[in-house]
Amino acid sequence: MNKEEIKSFEKNQFFNEILLVRELDEKAKDTNFKNLELEFFITKIESIFLS
């Protein structure tokens, strides 16, 4: 990404959620990663839909 694309990306209303998905995607490559409990995802989904 160039500087202009980065600025635009950072302004995306779902910026934090996008980063979270990327983080989880990277962790999925780690065979030693401990899976997160379902409650973690339920809380995230509820916060998105209820905000």
N, C-alpha and C positions, 0 to 999 in steps of 0.2 A: 504494500500500500504506500502511496505517496502521502505527503503531509496533509493535503486537502482531503483525501479519502479517509485518513485517520480521524481528522476533525469531524467529518460527517458521520463516521461510524460511532464516535463517542457521543454524539448527540441523539443517536437512536434511542427511542423510548424504552426499548428492550435491551439496552446495552448490557446491563448487569446479568440479565437472564442468558443472553448470548454467551457471555464469558463463563457463566456457570456450566452451560451445556458443553462448551469447549473443554473446560476443566474435567468434567465427568468423562468426556470422550477420551481425553488423554489418559485418565486413570483406568479406563476400560482396557487399555493396552498393557497394564501392569498386572501380571498374573498373581502377584502377592497382595493386591488391593482387597481390602475388606469391603464387601458390599454395604451400602447404606440401607438402613431400615426403611420399610415402606412409609412409615410415618413422616420421614424427612420429605419425601416427594409429595405426600398428601398436603403437608403444610405449605410447601412451595406453590403447589397448584392452587390451593385455596387462596393464598395471598395474592396471586395473580388475578384470579377471577373475582375476588371480593374487593379489590382496590379500585 
